[in-house]
Amino acid sequence: MADSQKRLILGNGEQYIEAIAKQKTGRSKEPPRSYGEARDRIKSGIGTALKSLDALPLEKKIKDEAVFCMRLHPDVTAKSYDPAMIFNEVPELRSVGSRTYQTPITEVAETESITKMLDKKVSDVDARLVFVQSTPKGFDRFLQQLDRAESTLPAKFRDEIRRVERFDALAIDEQLAGFSEKWQEGRVELILHPSRNTQDGQLEFLFELFEWANIDAERSKVRPYAGGPTFVSCFLNRTSLSQLAGANPLRSAHPLHFEGLSSLRHAPKSNAPKPPSTATRSTIKVGMFDGGIDPSVPLLSGHAEQDEANSIKTPEDADCVAHGTAVAGAILHGPLNPFQAKDRLPAPPVYLVSFRVFPTLGDHQGDPGGADLFECIDIIEQTVPARSDIKVFNISFGPRGPIEDDTLSRFTYVLDTLSATHKVTFCVAVGNDGEVADEDRIQSPSDMVHGLGVGAFTLDKAAPVHAPYSCRGPGRECGKVKPDIVAFGGCENTPIHLVSTTSGRKTLWWGTSFAAPLASRMNAQAIDSFERSSALLGRALLVHTAEYPGKETDAKKSDALLGHGCLSETIDDVLMCDDHNVTVVFQGAMLPKQMVKLPIPWPSISIPGKIRVHWTVAALAPVDPMHPGDYTSCCLEETFYPNAQKYKFGPPKGVTGKKKVLHLVNNAAEIADLRSKNWKQAGWPETDSGNVYMDEKECRIDCKWESIVRRSKSKHAKGVESPLMTLHAIGRNGARERFDYVVIVTLEAPKFEGDLYTEIRQRFPALAPIRLRTEAETRIQI
């Protein structure tokens, strides 16, 4: 290659995006039951549910209001099958969310897919339930509708009834999640369904329930969200938990257990390197919610501050400050492992703003319940809108215990909402219980779908390997690939070296708490070091450039231990193209149901050997805590077409013959002959990324509903011609809002000996290298 220098990734890809018409695919499945059978099952279920409601103590139900479950057949898990016509026909009913449920496979109507699972000896199957809220009179009105003559009912209403397996109340074991046999007492998070009552009316019910169940309301915090759930943090024991169980407005309850920040004051230490010798600091900021910092520590001085106005109003705690200082040092300097005591650190590429959230008031006052994370969440919720100058925030704490698929914590919901509303990114540690049996799944709020859940790797003979303590995936629906990425967090044998509150010393420790700051540091640089970047693009770039350790053939895969792979070592690895690859960035916004196509960068001259196309698609859509299984309101389904000239042709109806894939130019004569015989051409070129119709279960397995997706395809270059990709925005839960998206595409051609970068720019002249901000723009005087 004539010029072997690294060059900046290319922007302006959106100049080549074109809107296209959506094509219909697939068809609805035949409902599994007859209308009469389904109707009778529902009527029986409503009767039983209303009797169980009558039997509840008055304190466990809201007057003239109830929430029941309309459980759908496992064949219809897609959001598009939600019973909208039922709610139209019976307006007294209201949908207040959904979730998945598990049922013995022998208890559902047998269909083709159920038969296949039975043949495979599957015993339990997942399905979807819709929460239905109404008054007792409203449910009576539903019964009257079901009693009408079948011929007088709309066909869609009848089909929706036929897809309902049963109608009942939420079982207690579905309400209570994550409580082990050893659990005796502790702080618990309750989630209540939205109520038709006023907020004051709902609070009155809640505190009467607490008084009846002997729960201390003074130690509780209630956080309602308009049109959504009410989250409650309270202190419970086994007895009070049993008293709450079965309360009709209670959607879920799970432990909110937090043991405090790791104490580092007595960790091993060694001599620290010398502080940077610089009169300037970076203008690229990283926010940190943690235990506070000691800004007088030489390695932080001049490059970090504590925002007291947006910090908790409790006295500082030495252990909390030690933890916060270590995290802050990792954000500023990265691991100190490479530096000796004689070395002087380079100037940090970012500036640190600390927001102290510990100790909480309850912790400070010696509350047996310990720290109440709702206090921390309150500060985060207030601070992010107030500090619009910060686009990346680090969180290295959270409640212990694995996430639950069918319930969503307030912590996760708040971070995702802030990310979508204020266009920021949170980098969150996934937790350190990876070696605890049945507790090793990632912890909240690292399950957020619009942030980076960061795990840890350590070193084995200088090679990165999963740190055993680092919690593992999968994440929740819409964010299955977790951790998103991993960074060096050390281990007992190879600790990470961190800034200590003791001047001239460094602390040797390990944990995902110190891996997350490395991602925060890199993420902030990816956002603020060049023009026209964004929090969404910065996050996507980190995922796109993460490398899975191992063989080259495995370099783009993902798993539950390392996610998409290891964080890049330098910002150049994120923003630069190598000799044989070119990266192009596309940015835009889409409405639900919209489709667009974009070209894959491809030169006009031939390429020898094999090529790899590697792409990352990220979307920033609003989230809905009432639908954990369909948490994001929109997703992007991408389809890759390697050859714009190759189409599938099929024989006319009633004529036998195999379909053929033909080149429009090279096979023009054969195509003309087939058309004369009424063969039909497919509407789109032949795909290599599975654009055949898939049902909901297959889509979820393939991670098509993820808010960020990374894929890779290797092809023989001779079979590729004018490749392209389509994006289809799929809306759910009544989504109508436009949302931002980013697509990053990298073309790798290892055997191409020419100047691939220049060839692509010549074919796509609107593409231009991103413009890095100058030192004068990114550094100011201390």
Helices and strands as residue ranges (DSSP letters): E 7-8, E 10-11, G 13-16, E 18-20, H 35-55, G 58-60, E 66-72, G 79-81, H 84-89, E 94-104, G 105-107, H 112-119, E 124-134, H 136-146, G 150-152, H 155-162, E 164-168, H 172-175, E 185-192, H 199-212, G 217-219, E 221-224, E 230-237, H 238-244, E 250-255, E 269-271, E 280-282, E 285-290, E 304-306, G 308-310, H 318-333, E 351-356, H 361-364, H 373-386, E 392-395, H 410-422, E 425-429, E 452-460, E 463-466, E 485-488, E 496-499, E 505-509, G 512-514, H 516-528, H 535-545, G 552-554, H 571-575, E 576-577, E 581-590, E 595-599, E 610-620, G 628-630, E 634-641, E 646-650, E 660-663, H 668-676, E 680-681, H 696-701, E 708-716, G 717-719, E 724-731, E 739-748, H 756-763, E 768-769, H 775-778, E 779-781
